[in-house]
Amino acid sequence: MADKKQRVRIAVIGCGTAAWIGHLPWIWEHPQAELTAVCDPNVERAAQAQARFQVRTACTDYREVLAQPDVDAVSICVPPALHHEISVAAATRGKHILLEKPMARTVAESEEIAATAKKHGICLMLGHEKRFSLACEKIRQMIEEGRLGQVFYLTVHWGASVKLAPDRLIPEGYRESYLWRWQDQSVGGGILQDHLPHYVDLWRWWTGSEVETVCAEVQNVSRDYLQRPEIGLWEDFGSVLMRFANGAVGVFNTGTVGRGLSPILHLGSGIGEWSEFGYLFGTQGQVTFDFLPWDSPEHGRLMVWSLDGGRSSDRGWYQVELPEPKRCPGGPQSPGTNETFMFRRQMDHFIQCILTRTQPEVSGRDGLATLSVVEAVYESHRTGQKVRVRHW
């Protein structure tokens, strides 16, 4: 097993979009890691990753990866239906795990993953990369410093219009990534299962409080309004009202059938664009955030209005300065150019946790907490009732 003087030997299981953007480049370029193997059931995808990142081993069966003694850890980047099976097998083999969200399809599957990881003493980290966004870190810092006072309201709109005209609006290179989410019966959920865990985790982190109750309205616009059942297996729009244990209220809106024009960056007017923006209200101030798509190394923008005594009373809203990312050609295939990218910082944290034998910032318990909210949301939709969230 790796120690401080060794490089962590990591294999990537699943070589789709998430792996290419968030995992493969940052293992490949990390001075304390070695990309040992890649695995994907699509042999061409596995071969492409092997060639690009100069990997010794490429295969189509994850069991071959787990059987290799020169693999210390795995990044699991497959659809949610396979998270439980592969994670339990990896933990049983003693492999450390960086697991893409959602942790699994259900709380029951997630509990078994967490229990197996604990039993075998491995590092289990959930891929909630927003925790490693400099903009999200800055918001948490402002809350901790008291610049917003007591936060009592959080809201986000995170949407795209891609399902209204998929042939025109799916960006080049992303069709497969969209279609399996829309059509695969094994996934277990739609846009809320995909997106809600991000903000449940983020808002828990920002507020230091757990979600107590949820009330949800869920729609399937492509099936019920557009008569497109072939892409309407799962919900594509949802609104969730959450109450936290400390009294704060969160309002979460997401979908692939409608987007707003973002307030600072003005995203949402181009083909295939996503809008992701929101507000936090506190007793001493407010902040609005406007984020770029998940595959962008940019940090987005933050605007603040605060009653903090150190600020001029007539200053009004002001922009928070964030570091500029280093820009060079190459994008994710030239990872040294994106040194503050949240995925790079996430991978570094995972590697350091293994080397120093410390617990990750985003643990299996965090994954369970987010899945518990997702399950409560679907129950609220089925029953038409406010639902209390289970805690650990």
PyMOL commands that set and color helices and strands:
alter all, ss='L'
color gray80, all
select helices_A, chain A and resi 17-22+24-28+43-53+62-66+80-92+107-120+129-132+134-145+162-164+166-169+175-183+191-207+221-224+229-231+331-333+335-337+342-356+364-383
alter helices_A, ss='H'
color red, helices_A
select strands_A, chain A and resi 8-13+33-39+57-59+73-76+96-100+124-127+151-160+211-219+237-244+249-255+274-282+285-291+301-306+318-319+387-388
alter strands_A, ss='S'
color yellow, strands_A
deselect
rebuild
show_as cartoon
